[in-house]
Amino acid sequence: MVAHVRTVCFQGIEAVPVDVQVHMGPGDPKLIIVGLGDKAVAESKERIRAALTASGLALPLRRITVNLAPADLPKEGSHYDLPIALGIMAVMGAVPADALDGLVVLGELSLDGTLTPVAGSLPAAIAANAEGRGILCPKGCGAEAAWADPSMPVLAPMSLIAIANHFKGTQVLSRPEPRTAETSGALPDLADVKGQESAKRALEIAAAGGHTLLMVGPPGSGKSMLAARLPSLLPPLGPRELLEISMVASIAGTLADGRLTDRRPFRAPHHSASMAALVGGGLRARPGEISLAHHGVLFLDELPEFQPAVLDSLRQPLESGDVVIARANSRVTYPARFQLVAAMNPCRCGMAGTPGFSCRRGQRCAADYQARISGPLLDRFDLKLEVPAVSAADLLMPGRRSGEPSAVVAARVAAARRIQAERFAALGRPDVLTNTATPADMVEAIAALDGAALRLLKDATEKLRLSARGYHRVLKVARTLADLDAVEGVGRIHVAEALAYRQTMEAAPMLAA
């Protein structure tokens, strides 16, 4: 007799069907698992043996062969424990084999027979629902899997005994309810930042159009404080964005207790992060920080302190919106449409350009420090802003807060984003939500310039020697500025402001002047 149990293999956020085939026949009493499994799969037979014994079952003195089909597909992870154990129980007659036909099964076994949560329950549930199947997963993953579809069957037992009792009808399991994570307090408010009105304006533009932002200024000028307040300006997640973010978090195993969060991600890795940590990779090709920041913000503080090769690895994901991790035997794709915000000092000593300060190395200090960032990466920043030191007048301003609160600015950002979404929907591209994601063939169509604006942009392109990418990014920023003003046409004033944000750091001497 051969029992079949359906499970999945994860390739990125895609769940590929895997058929667990269990055969029991005469021969030496032995449990053999084949099908190109990794070390975790090979060790599963010891966990299964102990879990079955703890549940009152013993492996029969027969030869049991488990095949994970397709056999040429690499299998990784401990979530194969439960489907293999249920397949063995089916051939032993402990559970009815036909009860498993309409289910996708995954879960890790403890030695006492209880089920341990595993990563990837949400993508597995979505894949199961697409096939018209239900899902059987550990209790800790039930709330996560329940988000796939309110009508699909979801079984989330605590142990192997609970599964057997459910199929016998003596203790029927109820469907778990989807849950959301409780928000831990309000987001940092923009009104907490004293002074820096030009930086606040740039932050609003970046939030409205999803633009990349680079802030350059001396230590203590408030760059990190400004970046931390960007999430408070961004609109709430849409259903599709929430699903994509949660699928990545599920694969990474960062969904606490299977609860989904409606807040946009804000990731701020340390500058010692490796390339695999930032873009993804490692032995099992896990998602990196750029994928965990999908539809959110990736903040890189002390930008030149990152390894140059690590920074340059961001160039392709910034353009394509995904990252491809290629290995000799696999190719994994993770979504990575993130908003990059970076901060840096103008030079090694941090005070270049500050009034009353003279660097002993002169312009070379700023030039050498800036040279750690490649030109192609700098060209991908839409907004480049100098953030000066906060003046004493701003610091001594009475009252704890100054300027507009985040809620007021977020309302303008939301209005601008609605304009963008409606425009792209009318153009037949409802998948594009922000100006920064505009395809190259649509940039000039959405940002039609009047005569004065066109002449200004032509002159600036020649004088600043803008690349084709830089030209398009100026148009996108100008379009965002027009959306914030709620006007259809892009005028000279919008192009002029977009160009002003483009000039910073075009040449190293400008910083040290």
C-alpha positions, 0 to 999 in steps of 0.5 A, spaced: 500 500 500 502 507 498 499 513 501 499 520 498 500 526 502 500 533 499 505 538 502 509 544 498 516 546 497 518 553 497 521 557 492 521 564 494 514 566 496 511 561 491 509 554 494 511 548 489 506 542 490 510 536 493 507 529 493 509 525 499 509 517 497 509 512 503 510 505 502 510 499 507 513 492 505 517 486 507 524 487 508 529 490 514 525 494 519 528 501 517 525 508 515 528 511 508 527 518 506 529 519 499 527 525 494 533 530 495 532 532 502 536 536 506 539 535 513 533 537 516 529 532 512 534 527 513 533 528 521 526 528 520 525 520 521 528 520 528 523 526 530 517 522 527 519 515 530 519 519 537 513 523 536 509 516 534 512 513 540 509 518 544 503 518 541 502 511 543 504 508 536 510 504 534 513 503 527 511 496 525 517 492 524 517 493 516 521 497 511 518 503 510 520 508 504 518 515 503 519 518 497 518 526 496 516 527 489 518 530 484 525 527 486 529 532 482 527 538 486 531 540 492 527 539 499 529 544 505 526 545 512 523 541 517 515 542 515 516 535 512 515 532 518 508 532 519 506 530 512 511 524 512 508 522 519 501 522 517 503 518 511 506 513 515 499 513 520 495 512 513 499 506 511 498 503 518 491 504 518 491 509 524 488 515 520 484 514 514 488 515 507 482 518 504 481 524 509 488 527 507 486 527 500 483 534 500 489 537 504 496 540 504 500 538 510 506 542 513 508 542 520 514 540 524 514 535 530 516 535 537 519 529 540 513 528 545 508 528 539 506 536 539 506 540 533 511 546 532 510 552 528 513 553 521 515 558 516 511 559 510 504 557 512 501 563 509 504 562 502 502 554 503 495 556 504 494 560 498 497 555 494 492 550 497 486 554 496 488 555 489 488 548 488 481 547 491 484 544 497 484 545 505 490 546 509 493 542 516 498 546 519 500 547 527 496 550 531 501 556 532 500 557 524 492 557 524 491 564 525 496 565 519 493 560 514 486 562 515 487 569 512 488 565 505 480 565 504 475 565 509 471 559 506 477 554 505 478 548 510 483 550 515 485 545 521 490 547 526 491 541 531 496 541 537 498 534 536 498 528 532 493 525 537 489 531 536 489 529 528 487 522 530 481 524 534 479 529 529 479 524 523 475 519 528 470 524 530 471 524 537 474 531 538 473 535 532 477 541 531 474 548 529 477 553 524 482 558 527 480 565 526 485 570 522 488 575 527 492 581 527 498 584 531 496 589 536 500 596 534 505 598 540 503 605 540 503 611 535 508 612 530 513 617 531 510 624 529 513 629 524 512 635 529 517 632 534 522 635 529 524 642 530 527 646 524 529 643 518 523 645 514 526 644 507 528 636 509 520 636 512 518 638 505 523 633 501 520 627 506 513 629 504 515 629 497 518 622 498 512 619 501 507 622 496 511 619 490 515 613 493 521 616 491 528 615 494 531 620 498 538 621 500 540 626 506 547 629 507 548 633 513 553 633 519 552 629 526 546 631 530 542 634 524 536 630 525 537 625 519 535 619 522 530 622 526 526 625 520 527 618 516 524 614 522 518 619 521 517 617 514 512 611 516 507 616 519 506 619 512 505 613 508 498 611 507 495 604 510 496 598 506 492 596 501 489 588 501 494 586 496 500 590 499 498 587 506 498 580 502 505 580 499 508 583 505 505 578 510 507 572 505 515 575 505 514 575 513 511 568 513 517 565 509 522 569 513 518 566 520 517 573 522 510 573 523 509 573 531 503 568 533 501 568 526 498 575 526 498 580 520 500 587 521 497 593 517 503 597 518 508 598 513 515 595 514 521 600 516 527 596 516 534 599 518 540 594 518 546 596 521 552 598 516 556 591 518 550 587 514 553 582 509 550 582 502 546 576 503 543 579 509 541 585 505 539 582 499 537 575 501 541 569 500 545 564 505 544 556 505 537 556 504 536 563 500 532 566 505 529 573 504 534 579 505 532 586 508 530 589 502 524 584 501 522 584 508 522 592 507 517 590 501 512 596 500 515 599 506 522 603 507 529 601 507 533 606 511 541 605 511 544 610 516 551 612 515 551 610 508 558 610 506 560 605 512 556 600 508 561 595 504 561 598 496 559 591 493 553 591 498 551 597 496 551 596 489 547 590 490 541 594 491 542 597 484 538 592 480 532 591 485 531 598 485 529 598 478 526 592 477 522 591 484 524 584 485 531 580 487 533 574 484 538 569 488 541 564 483 544 558 485 547 552 482 541 548 483 536 553 484 533 560 482 529 564 487 525 570 486 523 575 492 519 581 491 523 588 493 519 594 491 522 598 497 523 605 498 530 607 499 532 612 504 539 613 506 543 618 510 550 620 511 555 625 513 558 630 508 565 627 510 569 623 514 570 628 520 562 629 518 563 637 518 565 639 511 561 645 509 559 647 516 560 655 517 566 656 522 569 649 521 575 648 517 577 641 515 585 639 515 584 635 509 580 640 505 576 638 499 579 631 499 576 629 505 569 629 502 571 627 495 574 620 498 568 619 503 563 620 497 567 616 493 565 610 497 558 610 494 558 609 486 555 614 481 550 609 478 547 608 485 547 616 487 544 616 480 538 612 483 536 617 488 530 622 486 531 627 492 538 629 494 538 633 500 543 637 504 540 637 512 544 643 515 545 643 523 539 645 527 540 652 529 540 654 536 533 658 535 530 652 533 532 648 539 530 653 544 523 654 540 518 654 546 514 648 546 515 641 545 513 641 538 513 645 532 511 645 525 505 640 522 504 634 525 504 627 521 497 627 520 496 633 517 502 631 512 499 624 511 492 627 509 496 631 503 500 625 501 494 620 501 490 625 496 496 625 492 497 618 492 489 617 490 491 622 484 496 617 482 492 611 483 486 614 479 491 616 473 494 609 472 488 606 473 485 610 467 491 608 463 490 601 464 496 600 469 492 599 476 498 595 478 502 601 478 500 605 485 506 611 485 510 615 480 516 612 482 514 606 479 512 609 472 514 604 467 519 608 462 514 608 456 509 612 460 514 617 464 513 623 458 505 621 458 504 622 465 508 628 466 507 633 460 510 639 460 508 646 458 513 650 454 517 654 459 518 647 463 520 644 457 526 649 456 528 649 463 529 641 463 532 641 457 537 647 459 538 643 466 539 636 462 545 639 458 548 643 464 548 638 469 549 632 464 543 628 467 543 621 465 537 618 461 535 615 468 536 622 471 532 625 466 526 621 467 527 621 475 526 629 475 520 628 471 517 623 476 519 628 482 516 634 478 509 630 477 509 628 484 510 635 486 504 637 481 500 632 484 501 635 491 498 641 488 492 637 485 494 640 478 493 636 472 499 640 468 507 640 470 509 647 470 516 650 470 515 651 478 515 643 479 521 642 474 525 647 478 524 644 485 525 637 482 532 639 479 534 643 486 533 636 489 537 633 484 543 637 484 546 635 491 552 631 491 553 631 483 560 633 484 564 632 491 567 639 491 560 642 492 560 639 499 566 641 501 565 648 499 
